Amino acid sequence: MELGSDDFLPPPECPVFEPSWAEFRDPLGYIAKIRPIAEKSGICKIRPPADWQPPFAVEVDNFRFTPRIQRLNELEAQTRVKLNYLDQIAKFWEIQGSSLKIPNVERRILDLYSLSKIVVEEGGYEAICKDRRWARVAQRLNYPPGKNIGSLLRSHYERIVYPYEMYQSGANLVCNTRPFDNEEKDKEYKPHSIPLRQSVQPSKFNSYGRRAKRLQPDPEPTEEDIEKNPELKKLQIYGAGPKMMGLGLMAKDKTLRKKDKEGPECPPTVVVKEESGGDMKVESNSPKTYVESKEELSHSPEPCTKMTMRLRRNHSNAQFIESYVCRMCSRGDEDDKLLLCDGCDDNYHIFCLLPPLPEIPKGVWRCPKCVMAECKRPPEAFGFEQATREYTLQSFGEMADSFKADYFNMPVHMVPTELVEKEFWRLVNSIEEDVTVEYGADIHSKEFGSGFPVSDSKRHLTPEEEEYATSGWNLNVMPVLEQSVLCHINADISGMKVPWLYVGMVFSAFCWHIEDHWSYSINYLHWGEPKTWYGVPSLAAEHLEEVMKKLTPELFDSQPDLLHQLVTLMNPNTLMSHGVPVVRTNQCAGEFVITFPRAYHSGFNQGYNFAEAVNFCTADWLPAGRQCIEHYRRLRRYCVFSHEELICKMAACPEKLDLNLAAAVHKEMFIMVQEERRLRKALLEKGITEAEREAFELLPDDERQCIKCKTTCFLSALACYDCPDGLVCLSHINDLCKCSSSRQYLRYRYTLDELPAMLHKLKVRAESFDTWANKVRVALEVEDGRKRSE
């Protein structure tokens, strides 16, 4: 396998810890101990003592799951921007009857996106032509000098990109060229439209090629395919023509495939449908003038492509006459030169268009207004689609192993991890290669059973299983340990407190993300091939976000919360070149990986494996958790749980808290009470004096979310007697409604007198150890003094 000069350079390794048995017995204590070192990297690896080997508890025969589909080059942010750009250009040309073909320059596919970016940065097409700077454009695209590549790039640009860029800028012109007619050597580009793919049955695992080429067209769906697939059926429009979302999905009629000496058979071309108001819809198979469409009622024309037009029964109707006038000159004469748009049914004289068309074009034709609207349509939000095949662990393993062995052409366990890593980043960066894998991600352990033994009434555990069922390193136990804080939440936050399972295959990936509420996460690899991780420390979290937004603004414009969707990768080398510190590790079977609060992490699987992960929160997380809520508030992002509710719940039962935790909760509660005093004072100054007590924890979350910032209210909220449908947190008291402040009232959980009382109890608990220690010291001193005096 050839590797180019743009090889991936692995980041430095993250810290690896090997606790002794004594250290290992206190999981959260050990994690607190290694935190000063590990949190500087964001992630770390922990190797348990050699003889700590929990038995795998999943009932293998009953474990069935449907994986998600991952197209690797759609995961990487910069590659996805390029693919989206190519899709837009492909759409632009397809509307006008051409399919996009991408030229090869110097034995590599021309990066049309980078070409267009550089042209803009260099001052635009006209300026570059005027100053003869195309050689500089070639140089910036890393082409070798002295081969006159600049003039070649100019011709490709003006032929393929320039007409599209003109439309984007709002120029009202018509493309009367067919830019791809004579380009035999160019590869046809197949758009990767996500919605269209999501409606198509994915191929079964045994049809994986070693490398599926993006630039080879797939067979078009037939009517039979559409009949079988309900999603395709919803989109169906029959006849040959462009296959695009928004323009209708076309099914290839099988009758058109018959080869015949006289030419292809043509089915009846006119369908007349009754429409409301006595209208009649005529569907035929070619763009044509108004005169031709009238003639068509008496005879069938030559076979060609689809169009739709409407005829009115009452020809004296003013609307009918109006609809057959040119939109440019408002005249209806020379109707043999009137061209009907297949998008909006507007009419244009071919000589009124800019530039004028010499003749009626063949195939589907859309007016400049429709082309503009289609090209400016915002991209669909990106997300993973589910596969249609359900797997057992065995069938998924067979598929995963055969895919990896075929791909690398060597036995699965002989493939070096370094080679898989380089190949992974090469694939996610490729526009030409479209490798697809499947990932059994986010499988809920409550439904399928954890990989760790669990004590329950359903089955009797052996003494060995019982030992592992109660271990703090069992991911079902860790979130509810005494020093953990999530065990104090009553609300259903099972997505954080209950482990999730992951069944991987080679190249299946998890994208850059931080955990909800900036919590810790812990991942255990039960068995199988390694999982490769990348981590960024919390100190660099905002830097990573800035770099990704700066390099791919197009993605974040359409999806501002993109990094919360877990669907975007960026090459660690790219991040590192912009100053983001990144570490890596290969997690092998039997090893843990810990991610620290607000540490970004991502990675991929080296092959078939089974992992389990869960969130947990400790005393040191509490300040980060509070900062996270403020961050969510600015982003208007929903919370998984109320941070205030968590603090108050712990403060209400201080005797149940570990002393260290009691001290941390006291510190947090003190800050919270000060802030609440300030906010309620502002409410009084606004003239709001009415108040009602509210047990917020009994309300569903969606009934106690601030309508402005989406935060989940607990200590207080502002409501209105006349507008019962919404409330706001006290940070947004001016955003509730336009009603008089006399109609608005405070809903509160505790009075300002009750909160200091809770604080005091926490203080007593937190200081109880010191109080006890002081009493012991005094008693010992007294006793010691007595001994001396005797």
GILIN-V287655 format. One record per residue. SS is DSSP state (H for helix, E for strand, - for the rest). OMEGA is omega in whole degrees, -180 to 180 (999 if undefined). BURIAL is 1 if it has 24 or more other ideal C-beta (glycine too) atoms within 12 Angstrom, else 0. Layout:
# GILIN-V287655
SS_OMEGA_BURIAL, SS_OMEGA_BURIAL
This chain:
# GILIN-V287655
-_-177_0, -_177_0, -_-175_0, -_-179_0, -_-179_0, -_179_0, -_176_0, -_176_1, -_-175_0, -_176_1, -_178_1, E_-177_0, E_176_0, -_178_1, -_177_1, E_-178_1, E_179_1, -_-177_0, -_171_1, -_179_0, H_-179_0, H_179_0, H_-174_0, H_-176_1, -_180_0, -_-172_0, H_-175_1, H_175_1, H_-180_1, H_180_1, H_177_1, H_-178_1, H_-177_0, H_-174_1, H_-177_1, H_179_0, H_-169_0, H_-175_1, -_176_1, -_178_0, -_-178_1, -_178_1, E_173_1, E_179_1, E_177_1, E_176_1, E_178_1, -_173_1, -_-172_0, -_-175_0, -_172_0, -_-175_1, -_-178_0, -_177_1, -_180_1, -_-168_1, -_-179_1, -_174_1, -_-170_0, H_-176_0, H_-177_0, H_-174_0, -_180_1, E_-177_0, E_176_1, -_-177_1, -_170_1, E_-178_1, E_177_1, E_171_1, E_-164_1, H_-174_1, H_174_1, H_-180_1, H_-173_1, E_-171_1, H_-176_1, H_178_1, H_-179_1, H_177_1, H_180_1, H_-180_1, H_177_1, H_179_1, H_178_1, H_177_1, H_-179_1, H_178_1, H_179_1, H_179_1, H_-180_1, H_-178_1, H_-179_1, H_178_1, H_-177_1, -_170_1, -_178_1, -_172_1, -_-176_1, -_172_1, E_-175_1, E_-177_1, -_170_1, E_177_0, E_-178_1, -_176_0, -_171_0, E_-176_0, E_-178_1, -_179_1, -_-176_1, H_-179_1, H_-180_1, H_177_1, H_-178_1, H_179_1, H_-177_1, H_178_1, H_178_1, H_-178_0, H_-179_0, -_175_1, -_177_0, -_-174_0, H_-176_1, H_-178_0, H_-179_0, H_178_1, H_-177_0, H_-178_0, H_-180_0, -_-177_0, -_180_1, H_177_1, H_178_1, H_177_0, H_179_1, H_180_1, H_-180_0, H_176_1, -_177_1, -_173_0, -_-179_1, -_-180_0, -_171_0, -_-180_0, -_-179_0, -_-178_0, H_179_1, H_-178_1, H_176_0, H_178_1, H_179_1, H_-177_1, H_177_0, H_-178_1, H_-175_1, H_-179_1, H_-171_1, H_-170_1, H_-172_1, H_179_1, H_179_1, H_180_1, H_178_1, H_177_1, H_-179_1, H_-178_0, -_176_0, -_179_0, -_-176_0, -_-177_0, -_-179_1, -_176_1, -_-180_1, -_178_1, -_170_0, -_-166_0, -_-172_1, -_-172_1, -_-172_0, -_-175_0, -_-176_0, -_-172_0, -_-178_0, -_-179_1, E_178_1, E_-180_1, -_178_1, -_-179_1, -_-176_1, -_-178_1, -_-176_1, H_-178_1, H_-180_1, H_179_1, H_-176_1, H_179_1, -_-179_1, -_178_1, -_176_0, -_-178_1, -_177_0, -_-170_0, H_-174_1, H_179_0, H_177_0, -_171_1, -_178_0, -_170_0, -_180_1, -_-179_1, E_179_0, -_-168_1, -_173_1, -_-177_0, -_174_0, -_174_1, -_-180_0, -_180_1, -_178_1, E_177_0, H_-179_1, H_177_0, H_-177_1, H_178_1, H_-176_0, H_-173_0, -_-176_0, H_-180_0, H_178_0, H_-177_1, H_180_0, H_-173_0, H_-163_1, E_165_1, E_-173_1, E_178_1, -_178_1, -_178_1, -_-176_1, -_180_1, -_-176_1, E_173_1, -_179_1, -_177_1, -_-179_1, E_179_1, E_-178_1, E_174_1, E_180_1, E_-179_1, -_-176_1, H_-179_0, H_-179_0, H_-177_1, H_-176_0, -_177_0, -_-178_0, -_-177_0, -_-179_0, -_-175_0, -_-176_0, -_175_0, -_179_0, -_178_1, -_178_0, -_-170_0, -_-176_1, -_175_1, E_180_0, E_-178_0, E_173_0, E_173_0, E_-177_0, H_-180_0, H_177_0, H_179_0, E_179_0, E_-178_0, E_179_0, E_178_1, E_178_1, E_-168_1, -_179_1, -_172_1, -_-179_1, -_-179_1, E_-179_1, H_-179_1, H_-180_0, H_-177_1, H_177_1, H_-180_0, H_-174_0, -_-180_1, -_-179_0, -_176_0, -_-177_0, -_-180_0, -_178_1, -_-179_0, -_174_1, -_-171_1, -_-166_1, -_165_1, E_178_1, E_173_1, E_-179_1, E_173_1, E_177_1, -_178_0, -_-176_0, -_-174_0, -_179_0, -_180_0, -_-177_0, H_-178_0, H_-179_0, H_-178_0, H_-178_0, H_-174_0, H_178_1, -_172_1, -_-179_1, E_-179_1, -_-178_1, -_-173_1, -_179_0, -_177_0, -_-179_0, -_179_0, -_-178_0, -_-175_0, H_173_1, H_178_0, H_179_1, E_-178_1, E_-177_1, E_179_1, -_179_1, -_-179_1, -_-172_1, -_-180_0, -_173_1, -_-179_1, E_178_1, E_168_1, E_-179_1, -_-179_1, -_178_1, -_-179_1, -_178_1, -_-12_0, -_-179_0, -_176_0, -_-179_1, -_-177_0, -_177_0, -_-179_1, -_176_1, -_176_1, -_-178_1, -_177_1, -_176_1, -_-177_1, -_-179_1, H_-179_1, H_-179_1, H_179_1, H_179_1, H_-178_1, H_-178_0, H_-177_1, H_-179_1, -_180_0, -_-178_0, -_-179_0, -_176_1, -_174_0, -_-176_0, -_176_1, -_179_0, -_173_1, E_178_1, E_172_0, -_178_1, -_-178_0, -_174_1, -_-178_0, E_161_1, E_177_0, H_-178_1, H_-177_0, H_177_1, H_180_1, H_179_1, H_178_0, H_-176_1, H_-179_1, H_-178_1, H_178_1, H_-177_1, H_-180_1, H_179_0, H_-175_0, H_-176_1, H_177_1, -_176_0, -_-180_0, -_-173_0, H_-172_1, H_179_0, H_-178_0, -_-179_1, -_-180_0, H_-180_1, H_-180_0, H_179_1, H_-179_1, H_179_1, H_-178_1, H_178_1, H_-177_1, H_174_1, H_-178_1, H_-178_1, H_-179_1, -_-171_1, -_174_1, -_-174_1, -_-174_1, E_-173_1, -_-178_1, -_-178_1, E_175_1, E_180_1, E_-176_1, E_175_1, E_-174_1, E_176_1, E_175_1, E_-172_1, E_-176_0, H_179_1, H_-177_0, H_-171_0, H_-178_1, -_-180_1, -_174_1, -_177_1, -_175_1, -_-180_1, -_177_1, -_173_0, -_-174_0, -_-173_0, -_-176_0, -_-180_0, -_180_0, -_173_0, -_178_0, H_179_0, H_180_0, H_-180_1, H_179_0, H_-180_0, H_180_1, H_-178_1, -_-179_0, -_178_1, -_178_1, -_172_1, -_-172_1, -_172_1, -_-175_1, -_-173_1, H_-177_1, H_-177_1, H_174_1, -_-175_1, -_-177_1, -_180_1, -_-175_1, -_-176_1, H_180_1, H_-180_1, H_-180_1, -_177_1, -_-174_0, -_-179_1, -_175_0, -_-174_1, H_177_0, H_179_1, H_-174_1, H_-177_1, -_-176_1, -_174_1, E_-176_1, E_-176_1, E_178_1, E_-173_1, E_170_1, -_-177_1, -_178_1, -_179_1, -_-165_1, E_168_1, E_-168_1, E_-178_1, E_177_1, E_167_1, -_-176_1, -_175_1, H_179_1, H_179_1, H_-179_1, -_170_1, E_164_1, E_177_1, E_-177_1, E_178_1, E_177_1, E_-176_1, E_-179_1, E_175_1, E_-176_1, -_-173_1, -_174_1, E_-179_1, E_-176_1, E_169_1, E_-178_1, E_177_1, E_-177_1, -_-176_1, H_180_1, H_-177_0, H_-176_1, H_-178_1, H_177_0, H_178_0, H_-180_1, H_180_1, H_-179_0, H_-179_1, H_179_1, H_-179_1, H_-176_0, H_-179_1, -_-177_1, H_-178_0, H_-179_1, H_-175_1, H_176_1, H_-178_0, H_179_0, -_-175_1, -_-179_0, -_-173_1, H_-177_1, H_176_1, H_-176_1, -_179_0, -_-178_1, -_-174_1, -_175_1, E_164_1, -_-176_1, -_178_1, H_179_1, H_177_1, H_179_1, H_-179_1, H_-180_1, H_177_0, -_172_0, -_178_0, -_179_1, -_-179_1, -_172_1, E_180_1, E_168_1, E_168_1, E_177_1, E_-180_1, -_-180_1, -_179_1, -_-179_1, E_176_1, E_167_1, E_178_1, E_170_1, E_-175_1, -_-177_1, -_179_1, -_175_1, -_176_1, E_177_1, E_178_1, E_178_1, E_-179_1, E_-180_1, E_180_1, -_-178_1, -_-177_1, -_180_1, E_-178_1, E_-178_1, E_180_1, E_-177_1, E_179_1, E_175_1, E_171_1, E_-179_1, -_-180_1, -_-177_1, H_-177_1, H_180_1, H_-170_1, H_178_1, H_178_1, H_179_1, H_179_1, H_179_1, H_180_0, H_180_1, H_177_1, H_179_1, H_177_1, H_-179_1, H_179_1, H_-180_0, H_-174_0, -_-179_0, -_180_1, -_175_0, -_174_1, -_177_1, -_179_1, -_-180_1, H_178_1, H_-180_1, H_179_1, H_-179_1, H_-178_1, H_179_1, H_179_1, H_-179_1, H_-178_1, H_-180_1, -_-174_0, H_-178_1, H_180_0, H_-174_0, -_168_1, -_-173_1, H_179_1, H_-180_1, H_179_1, H_179_1, H_-180_1, H_180_1, H_178_1, H_-180_1, H_-180_1, H_-177_1, H_179_1, H_179_1, H_-178_1, H_-178_1, H_178_1, H_-179_0, H_-179_1, H_176_1, H_-178_1, H_-177_0, H_-179_1, H_177_1, H_179_0, H_179_0, H_178_1, H_180_0, H_178_0, -_178_0, -_179_0, -_-175_1, -_180_0, -_179_0, E_177_0, E_177_0, E_-178_0, -_174_1, -_-173_0, H_-176_1, H_179_1, H_179_0, -_172_0, -_-177_0, H_-176_1, H_177_0, H_179_0, -_177_1, E_178_1, E_-176_1, -_-180_1, -_-172_1, -_176_1, -_179_1, -_-179_1, E_-175_1, -_175_1, -_-178_1, -_-177_1, E_175_1, E_176_1, E_-180_1, E_-179_1, E_180_1, -_-176_0, -_-179_0, -_-171_0, -_-172_0, -_-176_0, -_173_1, E_177_1, E_172_1, -_-174_1, H_174_1, H_-176_1, H_-175_1, -_179_1, -_-176_0, -_-176_0, -_-179_1, -_-178_1, -_-177_0, -_177_0, -_-180_0, H_177_1, H_178_0, H_-179_0, E_-178_1, E_179_1, E_169_1, E_-173_1, E_179_1, -_179_1, -_173_1, -_179_0, H_175_1, H_-177_0, H_-176_0, H_177_1, H_178_0, H_178_0, H_179_1, H_-178_1, H_180_0, H_179_1, H_-178_1, H_180_1, H_-180_0, H_-177_1, H_-178_1, H_-175_0, H_179_0, H_179_0, H_179_0, H_180_0, H_-179_0, H_179_0, H_179_0, H_180_0, H_-179_0, H_180_0, H_-179_0, H_-179_0, H_180_0, H_179_0, H_-179_0, H_-179_0, H_179_0, H_179_0, H_-177_0, H_-177_0, H_-174_0, H_-177_0, -_999_0
